[in-house]
Amino acid sequence: MRTLNARQRRSKKRHLYLKQHGFCALCHTPHPASELILKHRVHRKAGGANTLANLRLICHPCNRHPAA
């Protein structure tokens, strides 16, 4: 399973930021791109891919919540 390099991460984050209109995927509050974290829906350990369909942007408070 390959990890994303910095350029791929930036590109996917930019694409998702535009797709989500700057909102956290979990709490739906607006944030600047610098405050959102790129996370997998299905974790890589569980077989999740690095595709846009399996990635989402969430804010720091949601990332600290166990359900994230």
C-alpha positions as CSV (number, residue, x, y, z in Angstrom):
1,M,0.0,0.0,0.0
2,R,1.6,3.3,-1.1
3,T,1.5,6.5,0.9
4,L,0.9,9.8,-0.7
5,N,3.8,12.1,-1.3
6,A,3.6,15.8,-0.4
7,R,2.6,16.9,-3.9
8,Q,-0.2,14.3,-4.2
9,R,-1.4,15.2,-0.7
10,R,-1.6,18.9,-1.6
11,S,-3.4,18.2,-4.8
12,K,-6.0,15.9,-3.2
13,K,-6.5,18.3,-0.3
14,R,-7.1,21.2,-2.8
15,H,-9.5,19.2,-4.8
16,L,-11.5,18.0,-1.7
17,Y,-11.5,21.6,-0.3
18,L,-13.2,22.8,-3.4
19,K,-15.6,19.9,-3.4
20,Q,-16.5,20.3,0.2
21,H,-16.7,24.1,-0.2
22,G,-14.4,24.6,2.8
23,F,-16.6,22.7,5.3
24,C,-15.5,19.9,7.6
25,A,-17.0,16.6,6.4
26,L,-18.2,15.6,9.9
27,C,-19.4,18.8,11.7
28,H,-20.1,20.8,8.5
29,T,-18.6,24.0,9.9
30,P,-16.5,26.2,7.5
31,H,-12.7,26.3,8.0
32,P,-9.7,27.6,6.1
33,A,-7.8,24.9,4.2
34,S,-4.9,25.1,6.7
35,E,-7.3,24.0,9.5
36,L,-8.6,20.9,7.7
37,I,-6.9,17.5,7.8
38,L,-6.9,14.9,5.0
39,K,-8.3,11.6,6.4
40,H,-9.3,8.2,5.0
41,R,-13.0,7.1,5.3
42,V,-11.9,3.5,5.3
43,H,-8.5,3.3,7.1
44,R,-5.5,2.1,5.1
45,K,-5.0,-0.7,7.5
46,A,-8.5,-2.0,6.7
47,G,-7.8,-1.9,3.0
48,G,-8.8,1.7,2.2
49,A,-7.3,3.3,-0.9
50,N,-5.8,6.8,-1.4
51,T,-8.5,7.7,-3.9
52,L,-10.6,10.8,-3.7
53,A,-13.7,8.7,-3.0
54,N,-12.0,7.4,0.2
55,L,-10.6,10.7,1.4
56,R,-12.3,13.6,3.2
57,L,-11.2,16.7,5.0
58,I,-12.1,17.1,8.7
59,C,-11.3,19.8,11.3
60,H,-8.9,19.3,14.2
61,P,-11.7,19.0,16.9
62,C,-13.5,16.3,14.8
63,N,-10.1,14.5,14.3
64,R,-9.8,14.3,18.1
65,H,-13.2,12.8,18.5
66,P,-13.2,9.0,18.6
67,A,-15.9,8.6,15.9
68,A,-13.7,10.4,13.3
